[in-house]
Amino acid sequence: MKLTKFIFLCGEKKSETPTTIYVLDSQRKVVCIAQDSFYKELSPEEANKAAKGQYNFDHPNALDFDLMLQTLESVLEGKVTEVPIYDYIHNARKEGQSMKVYPADVVLFEGILAFYFSQVRNLFHMKLFVDTDPDTRLARRVTRDVEERGRDLDTVLTQYMKFVKPAFEEFCLPTKKFADVIIPRGADNMVAISLIVQHIAELLAVKKREGLQSPTNFEVESSNGTPISLVTDIKGPPSKRRVGNEYSRPH
């Protein structure tokens, strides 16, 4: 019997997938895991290519599939699980650090190849494809890579045209057919996000009716930190806690 509900979000990078979850209660019941946590360790030659923007991180071979599957299965079974922390500046996992994910009722897993591997895909209870305008994705990617990751514009654009766009069309876009729900306009689609939040709340409500103390108070935020939906029904003033700070904490 599956103890945890898995909800998966797929879409091209920088599509503003609504995966920053805040729980408004003393207990966490929703956690997020990113596909990027499972990038493979690079050889010296690959690391040199990555530093020059010449390594394809959007190809399925860039991911450690075995570790991804093992980790997600562990989370699904309700076990306390260590998830790697990826350093985008140095293109490597942070040595000696991980995120500890505690048992949850709902787990959101997001990434451009979330639907690609059939064994992982079969774990899904609900599959969401976030569909955003290509120009918007590119603009957000340029801003992120230049301002947050210290990359020059030429490198970002070259990498996008050589790797990101072709990989999206070959590996990500075809998996759209596996989605249960397609979300046009990404996090700007307030109606779709509200329906998804309502669905998560219903999952938690079922647990509560079964006698388990599962809160249904949580809000979903877009990646720029603006709340886009809120579900509340628990009495008393809640305390806002970010999952990544409290229950998925680095060592």
N, C-alpha and C positions, 0 to 999 in steps of 0.2 A: 504494500500500500504506500503510495507517495504521500509523504508528510508535508511537503512544501509545495506551494504553487509557483511555478516558474513562468514568468512573463518575459518575452524576448523582444528586443527592439533592434531592427536592422535598418540601415540606410547609409548613404555615403558620409564619410567623415565631415564634420562641421555642418551636419544637417539639423543641429539643435535638437537632438533627441531629448525628450523631457525625462531625464533620469536622475536628477538631484532630488532625493527624497528626504523629507523631514518628518519625524514622528512627534506628534504632540501628546505625549503621555510618558509615564515613568518607565514604560517598557517599549523596546523596539520590536516591531513585527514586520518591517519592510527593509530590505537591504539591496544595494546595487553592486554589481560586479561588471567590470569592463573587459571586453575582449582583449584590449591592449595589454592587460596584465600578463598575457600568455605569449608575448613575443619570445622567440627563441633567443638563446644566448648566441652572440655573433662571434665568428672566428676573427682573428686579427685582420685578415684580408677583407672580410665582410664589414667589419667595423670601420675600416678605412674608406670603403665605398659609401657607407652610411653617412660618414662625416662630410662627404662631398655631395650628398644627395643623389647617389647613384645606386642605392640599394632599394629594392622593391618591398616595402613593408605592407603593401596591399595585396600581395600574393598569398594564397593559402599556405604555401611552404614556409612563410615567415613566422607562422604560429606553431607553438608546441602543442600539437593536438592531444597527445596522451595526457599531458599535465592539465590541459583545459578540461578534458572529459573526466579525469579522476577528481579534479577539484569540484566540478559541478555536481557530480554524483554524490560526493561527500556532503555538499551543502544540501542537496535534495533529501538525503537521509537524515538531516537534522543534526549533523555533527559539527562541532566547532572546527573550523577549517582555516588554514593559512593560505592567503592569496598573495602572490608576488606583487611588489610595487615597481612600476616601470619608470625609468628616468629618461624622459624624452630629450633632454639636453645631451646626455652621453650615450643614448641609444643602447641602454642596458638595464637589467634589473638592478635595483638597489641592493647591494650586497649586505646580507645580514638583517634585512628589513622585510617585513611582510605585513599584510593587513589581516587581522584576526576577525573572521566572520562568524558570528554566533547564530544559533538556530533562529529561523524566521518563518513566518507564515507565507510571505510573498517575497520572491527574489526576482529582481529585474536584472537581466543580462543583456548588454548592448554592444553592438559592433557591426562593422560592415559585412563580416562573414558569419554572422550569428546563425544564419540558416544554411550555410554552405555544407557543413559536415552532417551527414544524415544521423549519425549516432548521437550527436549533440542535439540536433533538431528534434529527435524523438523524445527528448526530455521535456519539451515545451508543453505547457498547458494553454498558452495563448501567445500568438505570434503577431507582432506589430511591425509594419514597415513604414518608416518615416521618410516621406517623399518631399524633397525640397528643391526649389528651382536651382539648376546648375550654377547660374551666375551668382546666386546668393551664397551657395556653398563655397565657391572659389573665393569670393570676397572675404568671407569669414575665415577661410583657411589662410589666406595671405596675411590678414591682420594677426591671427594667432601665431603663425610661424615667425613672422618678423618681430612682433612686439614681445611675445612670451618666450620664444625659443631662440631668439637672436640670429635668425637666418636671413640671408640677403634675398632680395626680391627675385633676382634671376634664378637662384637655386630653387626657390619655392615654385616658380612657374615652370621651370624645366622638369622638376620632379612631378608636378601635376600632369603635364602633358605626356611625359614618358611613362609614368607608372600609375598614378592615381586614377586618372580618367579611363585608361584602357582596362585596368583591373576592375574598376566599378562596372564597366559595361560587360566584361567577361565573367566575373565571378559573383558580383553582388546583385546587379539588376535581374539576372535570370531567376534568382531565388525569391523574387517578389511574389511569384505564384504560390509560394508556401504560406504567405501571410494570411492570418484570419482577419486582420484589419489593416487597411492602408491609410496613413495619416498625411493628407496633402498639406503643404505649407509648414510642416513640422510643428514646433512649439507655438507658432502663431495661430494654430487651429484650436481655438478655445473650446469649441463644441466637442471635437473628437477627444481632446484631453479630459474634459469633464466626464465624458462617458467612460473613459478608461479608469479614471479615478473612482467613479461610481462602482465599476466592476470590481476593483480591488477592495473597496469598502464592503461589498457584498461577500467577497471571499472571507474577509475577516469576521463579518457578522455571522457567517455560518459556524465558524469556530466558536464564537461567543455563545451561540444558541446550543452548541454541543456541550457547553459547560466549561469551555476553556476561556480564560481571561484574556481575550485578544482585543486590543483597542481598535476602534475604527477612526481614530483621529489622526489624520496625517495630511500634509499638503505636498503637492508636486511643484517644483520650481523649475523654470527654464534655466539654461546654463548661465544666463546673465544675472541670476539671483532674484528675478522678479516672480513672485508667486503667481501661478496660473490656475490653481484650483485648490479648494479646501473642503474637507469633509469633517464635520464635527458632530459628536453626539454624547460625549462623555462629560459628566458634570464636574464643576470645579475648574479653577484656572490651571491649564496645562503648562508644562515647561517645555520650551522648544529645544530639541537636541538634534544635531546633525548625525546621521548614521555613521559617516566616515570618521567623526571625531570621538564618538562614544563607544560604538559597538564594533566598528571595523578599524581598530586603532593600530598604528605602526608600532613595531617593537624597537 
